């Protein structure tokens, strides 16, 4: 970590030390494109991850917000997976029971296609408001859709009146560059309603650097939080962190908080000291080149041996995996269970997304699984199709 860039967008201190760089990667991973030409011509830019030595926050210090073009063609819906749906169901049930969220109002900032918001409204007989430029009201297939208001826009001060009894924000904060300002807007909107429950879900950056999970580093994720850096940000913006937890194979960091009139001093046991994050980052920086080389050699070997490797999962992990490792002709096909992705092309790769049934005729020797938590679900689906390729999970 020898280069220094910018000041920390989370705590505002000093400069951030750069520890990881990837050049010319697609600036979006989940925008679905109609043609191969559009895919190959998709904009690219550089990524430089920097660490704040004061709060432990990690950020892409060269992130350009002009690329934040989220719209209805941004396709990140995960509810086609039984594994994911089980997690979402348990999460919603737990939040409703713990916080007595019945016949109340739920606001979700960054609601995606509205699946989880609908689940909260169904299970708790709640009313919901979803704010997200990618949301499509017609995609909310729920018996309670009439109790959900959709605002297809970015969250800002103009929606400060939408508070509710709970404010949720799942897998959105990592897309926000000025995280301190974002939380400050939410806090101002709440005002003196200090019983409003705050629930955030974000990727755990500590796991990413500790496990060398380069596939979880991509351009539109400009902000990366560990338990410690997340808690420090919430406290600085007048929230008291009441719960921190790791879920979904420890990939997701869950944050529950309540508004306070002054910065809280409560420290949660899951918070790590900044020095620990510094150590993980240093090991990441020194170890990641060899991991990328190993993956490149392994996939090239599969291809040269005629094993016809395919990737299962066409989302952000796929784009990061293939572009960071530098794969081109070694992987010919990518499959996904999301029907809204089928026939579309992935940014930067020129690959058309195929449905799983395509593999019946292609008969791959290896399936590279982009998220290990789905391995058994994928294995079962392959077996139903009469296929038994080797499964290798990232």
URWOPE-V135597 format. One record per residue. RES is the residue in one letter. SS is DSSP state (a for helix, b for strand, c for the rest). PHI is phi as a letter, one per 30 degrees, with the letter a starting at -180 (999 if undefined). NEAR is the number of other C-alpha atoms within 8 Angstrom. Layout:
BEGIN
res=RES ss=SS phi=PHI near=NEAR
res=RES ss=SS phi=PHI near=NEAR
END
This chain:
BEGIN
res=X ss=c phi=999 near=7
res=X ss=c phi=c near=6
res=X ss=b phi=c near=7
res=X ss=b phi=b near=9
res=X ss=b phi=b near=10
res=X ss=c phi=h near=8
res=X ss=c phi=c near=9
res=X ss=c phi=d near=13
res=X ss=c phi=d near=10
res=X ss=c phi=c near=10
res=X ss=c phi=c near=9
res=X ss=c phi=i near=7
res=X ss=c phi=c near=8
res=X ss=c phi=h near=8
res=X ss=c phi=c near=10
res=X ss=b phi=c near=14
res=X ss=b phi=d near=13
res=X ss=b phi=d near=14
res=X ss=b phi=b near=14
res=X ss=b phi=a near=8
res=X ss=b phi=b near=9
res=X ss=b phi=b near=9
res=X ss=b phi=c near=7
res=X ss=b phi=h near=8
res=X ss=b phi=c near=15
res=X ss=b phi=e near=13
res=X ss=c phi=d near=11
res=X ss=c phi=b near=9
res=X ss=c phi=c near=14
res=X ss=c phi=c near=11
res=X ss=b phi=d near=11
res=X ss=c phi=d near=12
res=X ss=b phi=c near=11
res=X ss=c phi=d near=8
res=X ss=c phi=b near=8
res=X ss=a phi=d near=11
res=X ss=a phi=d near=7
res=X ss=a phi=e near=10
res=X ss=a phi=d near=15
res=X ss=a phi=d near=10
res=X ss=c phi=c near=7
res=X ss=c phi=d near=9
res=X ss=c phi=e near=7
res=X ss=b phi=b near=9
res=X ss=b phi=a near=9
res=X ss=b phi=c near=11
res=X ss=b phi=b near=15
res=X ss=b phi=b near=13
res=X ss=b phi=d near=12
res=X ss=b phi=b near=15
res=X ss=b phi=c near=14
res=X ss=c phi=d near=14
res=X ss=c phi=d near=10
res=X ss=c phi=c near=6
res=X ss=c phi=c near=11
res=X ss=c phi=i near=13
res=X ss=c phi=d near=15
res=X ss=b phi=c near=12
res=X ss=b phi=b near=14
res=X ss=b phi=d near=13
res=X ss=c phi=d near=12
res=X ss=c phi=c near=7
res=X ss=c phi=d near=9
res=X ss=c phi=c near=5
res=X ss=a phi=d near=6
res=X ss=a phi=d near=5
res=X ss=a phi=d near=7
res=X ss=c phi=d near=6
res=X ss=c phi=c near=5
res=X ss=c phi=d near=9
res=X ss=c phi=a near=8
res=X ss=c phi=d near=9
res=X ss=c phi=d near=8
res=X ss=b phi=d near=10
res=X ss=c phi=c near=10
res=X ss=c phi=b near=7
res=X ss=c phi=d near=8
res=X ss=c phi=c near=7
res=X ss=c phi=d near=8
res=X ss=c phi=d near=9
res=X ss=c phi=c near=8
res=X ss=a phi=d near=8
res=X ss=a phi=d near=9
res=X ss=a phi=d near=10
res=X ss=a phi=d near=10
res=X ss=a phi=d near=8
res=X ss=a phi=d near=9
res=X ss=a phi=d near=9
res=X ss=a phi=d near=9
res=X ss=a phi=d near=8
res=X ss=a phi=d near=8
res=X ss=a phi=d near=12
res=X ss=a phi=d near=10
res=X ss=a phi=d near=8
res=X ss=a phi=d near=10
res=X ss=a phi=d near=13
res=X ss=a phi=d near=8
res=X ss=a phi=d near=7
res=X ss=a phi=c near=6
res=X ss=c phi=h near=7
res=X ss=c phi=d near=12
res=X ss=c phi=b near=8
res=X ss=c phi=h near=8
res=X ss=c phi=b near=11
res=X ss=b phi=c near=11
res=X ss=b phi=c near=17
res=X ss=b phi=c near=15
res=X ss=b phi=c near=14
res=X ss=b phi=d near=13
res=X ss=c phi=i near=14
res=X ss=c phi=d near=15
res=X ss=c phi=i near=10
res=X ss=c phi=d near=11
res=X ss=c phi=i near=11
res=X ss=a phi=d near=10
res=X ss=a phi=d near=9
res=X ss=a phi=d near=13
res=X ss=a phi=d near=14
res=X ss=a phi=d near=10
res=X ss=a phi=d near=14
res=X ss=a phi=d near=15
res=X ss=a phi=d near=11
res=X ss=a phi=d near=10
res=X ss=a phi=c near=11
res=X ss=c phi=h near=10
res=X ss=c phi=c near=15
res=X ss=b phi=c near=11
res=X ss=b phi=b near=14
res=X ss=b phi=b near=14
res=X ss=b phi=c near=16
res=X ss=b phi=c near=16
res=X ss=c phi=a near=15
res=X ss=c phi=d near=12
res=X ss=c phi=c near=13
res=X ss=c phi=d near=17
res=X ss=c phi=b near=10
res=X ss=a phi=e near=7
res=X ss=a phi=d near=5
res=X ss=a phi=d near=8
res=X ss=c phi=d near=11
res=X ss=c phi=c near=6
res=X ss=c phi=b near=7
res=X ss=c phi=d near=6
res=X ss=c phi=c near=9
res=X ss=a phi=e near=9
res=X ss=a phi=d near=6
res=X ss=a phi=c near=9
res=X ss=b phi=c near=12
res=X ss=b phi=c near=8
res=X ss=b phi=c near=11
res=X ss=b phi=c near=10
res=X ss=c phi=d near=10
res=X ss=c phi=a near=8
res=X ss=c phi=d near=8
res=X ss=c phi=d near=10
res=X ss=c phi=a near=7
res=X ss=a phi=e near=7
res=X ss=a phi=d near=6
res=X ss=a phi=c near=7
res=X ss=c phi=d near=12
res=X ss=c phi=d near=6
res=X ss=c phi=d near=8
res=X ss=c phi=c near=12
res=X ss=c phi=i near=10
res=X ss=c phi=d near=12
res=X ss=b phi=b near=12
res=X ss=b phi=c near=14
res=X ss=b phi=c near=11
res=X ss=b phi=a near=13
res=X ss=b phi=c near=13
res=X ss=c phi=h near=11
res=X ss=c phi=b near=10
res=X ss=a phi=e near=10
res=X ss=a phi=d near=13
res=X ss=a phi=c near=10
res=X ss=c phi=c near=11
res=X ss=c phi=d near=11
res=X ss=c phi=c near=8
res=X ss=a phi=d near=11
res=X ss=a phi=d near=11
res=X ss=a phi=d near=7
res=X ss=a phi=d near=9
res=X ss=a phi=d near=10
res=X ss=a phi=d near=9
res=X ss=a phi=d near=11
res=X ss=a phi=d near=9
res=X ss=a phi=d near=12
res=X ss=a phi=d near=8
res=X ss=a phi=d near=11
res=X ss=a phi=d near=12
res=X ss=c phi=i near=7
res=X ss=c phi=c near=5
res=X ss=c phi=d near=7
res=X ss=c phi=d near=9
res=X ss=c phi=c near=7
res=X ss=c phi=d near=13
res=X ss=b phi=d near=11
res=X ss=b phi=c near=12
res=X ss=b phi=b near=13
res=X ss=b phi=c near=11
res=X ss=b phi=b near=11
res=X ss=b phi=b near=13
res=X ss=b phi=d near=11
res=X ss=b phi=d near=15
res=X ss=a phi=d near=10
res=X ss=a phi=d near=11
res=X ss=a phi=d near=11
res=X ss=a phi=e near=11
res=X ss=a phi=d near=12
res=X ss=a phi=d near=11
res=X ss=c phi=c near=6
res=X ss=c phi=h near=11
res=X ss=c phi=d near=10
res=X ss=a phi=d near=11
res=X ss=a phi=d near=11
res=X ss=a phi=c near=9
res=X ss=c phi=c near=9
res=X ss=c phi=b near=13
res=X ss=c phi=d near=14
res=X ss=c phi=d near=9
res=X ss=c phi=d near=11
res=X ss=c phi=c near=14
res=X ss=b phi=b near=14
res=X ss=b phi=b near=12
res=X ss=b phi=c near=15
res=X ss=c phi=c near=14
res=X ss=a phi=e near=13
res=X ss=a phi=d near=14
res=X ss=a phi=d near=13
res=X ss=a phi=d near=10
res=X ss=a phi=d near=12
res=X ss=a phi=d near=9
res=X ss=a phi=d near=11
res=X ss=a phi=d near=13
res=X ss=a phi=d near=13
res=X ss=a phi=d near=10
res=X ss=c phi=c near=11
res=X ss=c phi=i near=13
res=X ss=b phi=b near=14
res=X ss=b phi=c near=14
res=X ss=b phi=d near=15
res=X ss=b phi=c near=9
res=X ss=b phi=a near=9
res=X ss=b phi=b near=12
res=X ss=b phi=a near=8
res=X ss=b phi=c near=11
res=X ss=b phi=b near=9
res=X ss=c phi=h near=8
res=X ss=c phi=i near=7
res=X ss=c phi=i near=9
res=X ss=c phi=d near=10
res=X ss=b phi=c near=12
res=X ss=b phi=c near=15
res=X ss=b phi=c near=13
res=X ss=b phi=b near=13
res=X ss=b phi=c near=12
res=X ss=b phi=a near=13
res=X ss=b phi=b near=13
res=X ss=b phi=d near=15
res=X ss=c phi=b near=10
res=X ss=c phi=d near=6
res=X ss=c phi=b near=5
res=X ss=c phi=e near=11
res=X ss=c phi=d near=10
res=X ss=c phi=c near=6
res=X ss=c phi=d near=6
res=X ss=c phi=c near=7
res=X ss=c phi=d near=10
res=X ss=c phi=e near=4
res=X ss=c phi=d near=8
res=X ss=c phi=d near=11
res=X ss=c phi=c near=9
res=X ss=c phi=d near=7
res=X ss=a phi=e near=12
res=X ss=a phi=e near=6
res=X ss=a phi=d near=8
res=X ss=a phi=d near=11
res=X ss=a phi=e near=11
res=X ss=a phi=d near=8
res=X ss=a phi=d near=11
res=X ss=a phi=d near=12
res=X ss=a phi=d near=10
res=X ss=a phi=d near=9
res=X ss=a phi=e near=11
res=X ss=a phi=e near=11
res=X ss=a phi=d near=7
res=X ss=a phi=c near=9
res=X ss=a phi=d near=10
res=X ss=a phi=e near=8
res=X ss=a phi=d near=7
res=X ss=a phi=d near=9
res=X ss=a phi=d near=10
res=X ss=a phi=d near=9
res=X ss=a phi=d near=8
res=X ss=a phi=d near=9
res=X ss=a phi=d near=11
res=X ss=a phi=d near=8
res=X ss=a phi=d near=8
res=X ss=a phi=d near=11
res=X ss=a phi=d near=9
res=X ss=a phi=d near=8
res=X ss=a phi=e near=12
res=X ss=a phi=d near=12
res=X ss=a phi=d near=7
res=X ss=c phi=d near=6
res=X ss=c phi=i near=6
res=X ss=c phi=d near=10
res=X ss=c phi=h near=11
res=X ss=b phi=d near=15
res=X ss=b phi=b near=13
res=X ss=b phi=c near=14
res=X ss=b phi=c near=11
res=X ss=c phi=j near=13
res=X ss=c phi=c near=13
res=X ss=c phi=d near=9
res=X ss=a phi=d near=11
res=X ss=a phi=d near=13
res=X ss=a phi=d near=12
res=X ss=a phi=d near=15
res=X ss=a phi=d near=15
res=X ss=a phi=d near=10
res=X ss=a phi=d near=10
res=X ss=a phi=d near=10
res=X ss=a phi=d near=12
res=X ss=a phi=d near=10
res=X ss=c phi=i near=7
res=X ss=c phi=d near=10
res=X ss=c phi=b near=7
res=X ss=c phi=d near=5
res=X ss=c phi=d near=9
res=X ss=c phi=c near=13
res=X ss=c phi=d near=9
res=X ss=b phi=b near=10
res=X ss=b phi=b near=14
res=X ss=b phi=c near=13
res=X ss=c phi=a near=14
res=X ss=c phi=d near=9
res=X ss=c phi=d near=10
res=X ss=c phi=d near=7
res=X ss=c phi=d near=5
res=X ss=c phi=c near=11
res=X ss=c phi=d near=11
res=X ss=c phi=i near=8
res=X ss=c phi=c near=11
res=X ss=b phi=c near=16
res=X ss=c phi=d near=17
res=X ss=c phi=e near=17
res=X ss=c phi=i near=13
res=X ss=c phi=c near=11
res=X ss=c phi=i near=11
res=X ss=c phi=c near=11
res=X ss=b phi=d near=12
res=X ss=b phi=d near=15
res=X ss=b phi=c near=11
res=X ss=c phi=d near=11
res=X ss=a phi=e near=8
res=X ss=a phi=d near=6
res=X ss=a phi=e near=8
res=X ss=a phi=d near=8
res=X ss=a phi=e near=9
res=X ss=a phi=c near=5
res=X ss=a phi=d near=6
res=X ss=c phi=h near=8
res=X ss=c phi=d near=11
res=X ss=c phi=d near=9
res=X ss=b phi=b near=13
res=X ss=b phi=c near=13
res=X ss=b phi=c near=12
res=X ss=b phi=d near=14
res=X ss=c phi=d near=11
res=X ss=c phi=b near=10
res=X ss=a phi=d near=8
res=X ss=a phi=d near=8
res=X ss=a phi=c near=9
res=X ss=a phi=e near=11
res=X ss=a phi=d near=7
res=X ss=a phi=d near=9
res=X ss=a phi=d near=8
res=X ss=a phi=e near=10
res=X ss=a phi=d near=8
res=X ss=a phi=d near=8
res=X ss=a phi=d near=10
res=X ss=a phi=d near=9
res=X ss=a phi=d near=7
res=X ss=c phi=c near=8
res=X ss=c phi=i near=7
res=X ss=c phi=c near=9
res=X ss=c phi=b near=7
res=X ss=c phi=d near=9
res=X ss=b phi=d near=7
res=X ss=b phi=c near=10
res=X ss=b phi=b near=8
res=X ss=b phi=c near=9
res=X ss=c phi=d near=7
END
